[in-house]
Amino acid sequence: MATQFLSSLADNALLIVAIAHLHHLGSPLWWAPLLKFAFTLSYVFLAPFIGALADAVCKRSLMAWMNGLKLLGALALLYGVHPMLAFALVGLGASAYAPAKYGLLTESVPPAALVAANGWVESAVVLSVLLGTVLGGLLVAPLWLQSSAAAGAGALWPLSAGASSAALNVSMAIVIVLYALSALCNLRIVPSGASYPVRGRRPAQMLADFRHANALLWRDRSGGLSLTVTTVFWGLGAMLQFAVLLWAVQALGLGLDQAAYLQGVVALGVVGGAVLVASRLRLRHATAVLPLGQFMGAFMVSALFISDWRAAVPVLLAVGALGGMMVVPMNALLQHRGHRLLTAGQSIAVQGFNENLSILVLLGLYAGLIALELPAQHVMALAGLGLILFIGGTLWRRSRRTGLKALSGHLLRRD
């Protein structure tokens, strides 16, 4: 858990530092979501091959290799490579890291404990997002960039031409140290010992296997439902990640460093929601959380009426908590069905493909709306309305009623 925590911490801090880098270069506002877009490309295009790779090699070794690629991408950004290309390289490492990480979880934990295990893993992931965005905010804050420590280190740094300022180079170097620490922690991971039948190594056969696995998981009743929900959730979450930053700057009058702290508020809410359901909700009741999505959407719409950060904090905390309560049971259900129907690597690769395709589509849509100068709070409200309609349609199509009364009963009892 420590290695993925540090790796994710570095990913999120690097994103904030890279956005500051773009701001210093005078890049358009809509370039910022394209960093995440470039990061996510590998998840989608390599999905048919990543699952087979995760099943074919030791997952501990794969995580080490992919962490090395992330470190290489961060170094590329430090040396002045275009931020989009550098983030594409970091994303290449992350794309294979996820199947290895979650595959190791499904191989090591019995189904009865999968919701709890997912709760702790997702809490660690979201906590790394929280602390990563806070760290990123600190690394781009004027207090740090104008400090004597940053100025002194920047003056000694031989790569001052690699970024828009010498102090930002120092910030990037700090992130690189986190990737190195993650690599050291990776050495302590114990292999699960699981093995799978050798599948075809030819690209055409791997594509055919992936199409079959994708169709199989979508056709499964529980698998298809959970995959639909997590796909929409992560797409909206990626859009919200950037919308909150821009909303904080445009509507709340905050700087980028302070806006990053509001991102952290959302992540803190997700941790709270994830911990609550991890300790009180069983896998067989996972679908009871679906109605919470409509409340989450309503809070997103309320951004239209908020102009002060003090009012924004509880709203963003609620959005995060409701999201955490939704995604952990849905993710556990999806992993359970995927592990029953497919191999661990196939299941996570299919999940990653669909969720990250959603991220690409919604980030592209978000960048287009921002390029058209639509205010960030309007984008958030549209996303909230979309979530309300999506959850409403999902509940309407379900063959049996899932209501708030059932949800409260599942959360209040421990059996």
C-alpha positions, -999 to 999 in steps of 0.1 A, spaced: 0 0 0 29 24 7 43 21 -28 11 29 -45 4 57 -20 37 74 -28 34 68 -65 -1 83 -66 10 111 -43 37 120 -68 12 118 -97 -12 143 -82 15 167 -70 31 166 -104 -2 176 -121 -5 207 -100 31 217 -106 27 211 -143 -4 233 -144 16 260 -127 43 254 -154 17 260 -181 4 292 -164 39 306 -162 43 299 -199 11 318 -206 -7 287 -221 -45 288 -226 -67 276 -198 -80 247 -218 -45 232 -220 -46 221 -183 -72 193 -188 -51 181 -218 -24 171 -194 -47 145 -179 -59 137 -214 -23 128 -224 -19 109 -192 -49 88 -199 -43 79 -235 -22 48 -227 -49 34 -204 -73 33 -234 -50 22 -263 -29 -3 -244 -58 -19 -224 -60 -50 -246 -23 -57 -239 -19 -45 -203 -42 -72 -189 -22 -100 -205 10 -84 -194 -2 -81 -158 -12 -118 -158 20 -130 -175 46 -114 -152 51 -110 -115 30 -80 -104 56 -67 -80 81 -66 -109 56 -49 -132 48 -23 -106 86 -15 -103 90 -12 -140 60 11 -144 71 32 -115 104 37 -133 85 49 -164 67 74 -142 100 87 -128 113 90 -164 83 111 -174 88 134 -145 125 138 -154 115 146 -190 93 174 -177 122 187 -157 145 186 -187 121 208 -207 102 182 -228 68 194 -238 44 188 -208 19 168 -229 47 144 -240 60 141 -205 26 133 -191 20 108 -218 51 89 -206 39 91 -169 5 78 -181 22 49 -199 37 38 -166 5 43 -147 -16 24 -173 2 -9 -164 6 0 -127 -32 -1 -121 -39 -37 -133 -9 -50 -113 -20 -32 -81 -57 -42 -82 -49 -76 -96 -27 -83 -66 -56 -72 -44 -81 -96 -60 -56 -125 -58 -48 -119 -22 -82 -111 -6 -113 -134 -4 -146 -121 -18 -161 -117 17 -134 -91 26 -133 -74 -8 -154 -44 0 -134 -37 32 -101 -42 13 -113 -20 -15 -124 6 10 -89 8 25 -71 7 -8 -94 34 -23 -91 54 9 -53 52 5 -56 62 -31 -79 92 -24 -58 102 6 -28 103 -18 -49 125 -40 -57 147 -11 -22 150 2 -8 151 -34 -30 181 -43 -21 198 -10 16 191 -17 12 204 -52 -5 235 -39 24 241 -15 50 236 -42 34 262 -65 24 287 -37 41 321 -39 53 316 -3 74 286 -15 84 298 -50 96 332 -36 113 317 -5 151 318 0 152 280 1 136 276 -34 157 305 -47 189 290 -33 182 255 -47 170 270 -80 203 290 -84 223 258 -80 200 237 -102 217 231 -136 184 226 -155 168 261 -149 159 263 -186 138 231 -183 109 249 -167 93 283 -167 111 292 -134 141 278 -115 119 275 -84 94 252 -103 124 230 -112 130 225 -75 93 216 -70 96 190 -98 127 176 -83 108 171 -50 81 151 -69 108 130 -85 121 121 -50 86 107 -42 87 84 -72 122 72 -60 108 65 -25 79 45 -40 104 24 -59 121 16 -27 89 6 -10 80 -17 -39 109 -40 -29 89 -51 2 58 -63 -17 53 -101 -13 42 -118 -46 8 -135 -44 20 -166 -62 -10 -167 -85 -6 -180 -121 -28 -181 -151 -29 -201 -183 -6 -187 -210 -28 -168 -236 -18 -159 -271 9 -133 -274 1 -121 -309 -15 -86 -310 -45 -98 -331 -52 -126 -306 -48 -103 -276 -72 -79 -292 -97 -107 -298 -93 -119 -261 -98 -83 -249 -130 -78 -270 -144 -111 -256 -135 -101 -220 -150 -67 -224 -183 -80 -239 -185 -107 -212 -182 -82 -184 -207 -58 -200 -233 -87 -205 -231 -98 -169 -259 -82 -149 -240 -72 -119 -208 -66 -137 -224 -45 -164 -242 -23 -138 -211 -17 -117 -190 -11 -148 -215 15 -161 -216 33 -127 -178 34 -122 -172 44 -159 -195 74 -155 -182 82 -120 -145 84 -130 -152 104 -161 -172 130 -141 -145 129 -114 -118 138 -138 -138 166 -152 -146 178 -116 -109 177 -108 -102 205 -132 -135 223 -129 -130 228 -92 -96 244 -98 -110 268 -124 -142 275 -104 -121 284 -74 -100 308 -94 -129 323 -115 -158 324 -90 -141 323 -56 -112 345 -63 -85 320 -51 -50 314 -64 -39 281 -79 -23 270 -47 -55 277 -27 -76 261 -54 -56 229 -50 -66 228 -14 -103 228 -24 -95 197 -46 -81 182 -14 -115 189 4 -132 168 -22 -107 140 -17 -111 142 21 -149 137 16 -142 107 -6 -120 91 22 -148 96 47 -174 81 25 -152 52 15 -143 44 52 -180 45 61 -191 20 35 -160 -2 39 -169 -9 75 -207 -11 73 -218 -23 38 -215 -59 25 -208 -68 -11 -243 -83 -16 -258 -49 -8 -235 -29 -31 -262 -16 -54 -281 0 -25 -258 31 -28 -270 41 -63 -295 68 -51 -267 87 -35 -256 97 -70 -286 120 -74 -277 139 -42 -241 142 -54 -254 157 -87 -276 182 -68 -246 194 -48 -227 199 -80 -255 220 -94 -254 242 -63 -220 255 -75 -240 280 -95 -251 298 -64 -218 298 -44 -193 327 -46 -174 323 -13 -149 296 -4 -165 291 31 -197 280 15 -179 259 -11 -160 238 15 -190 219 29 -205 214 -5 -173 199 -19 -169 178 12 -205 164 6 -198 158 -31 -166 138 -21 -183 118 7 -213 108 -16 -188 99 -43 -168 77 -20 -199 60 -7 -209 51 -43 -176 41 -59 -162 17 -33 -191 -8 -33 -194 -5 -71 -157 -10 -75 -157 -40 -52 -187 -55 -70 -170 -50 -104 -138 -66 -92 -157 -95 -77 -176 -102 -109 -146 -96 -130 -125 -120 -110 -153 -147 -113 -156 -142 -151 -121 -133 -161 -85 -133 -149 -74 -105 -125 -54 -88 -152 -82 -90 -178 -108 -77 -154 -88 -47 -143 -77 -39 -179 -114 -40 -191 -124 -17 -162 -95 6 -169 -103 8 -206 -139 18 -201 -133 42 -172 -104 59 -189 -123 61 -222 -150 80 -202 -122 103 -188 -109 110 -223 -144 118 -237 -154 140 -207 -120 158 -205 -122 165 -242 -158 179 -237 -146 200 -207 -116 214 -227 -140 223 -255 -164 241 -232 -137 260 -215 -122 270 -249 -157 284 -257 -154 304 -224 -182 287 -206 -177 295 -168 -165 266 -147 -195 267 -124 -218 262 -154 -198 232 -165 -201 217 -129 -239 223 -130 -242 206 -163 -222 176 -150 -244 174 -119 -276 175 -140 -262 147 -162 -254 126 -131 -289 131 -117 -304 120 -150 -281 90 -154 -287 76 -119 -324 82 -123 -324 62 -156 -303 35 -140 -327 31 -111 -357 32 -133 -343 3 -154 -335 -19 -125 -359 -48 -120 -362 -44 -83 -365 -12 -62 -334 1 -45 -343 29 -21 -329 51 6 -347 31 33 -328 -1 22 -295 19 21 -299 32 56 -306 -3 69 -275 -17 53 -253 11 67 -267 9 102 -262 -29 107 -229 -47 107 -240 -83 100 
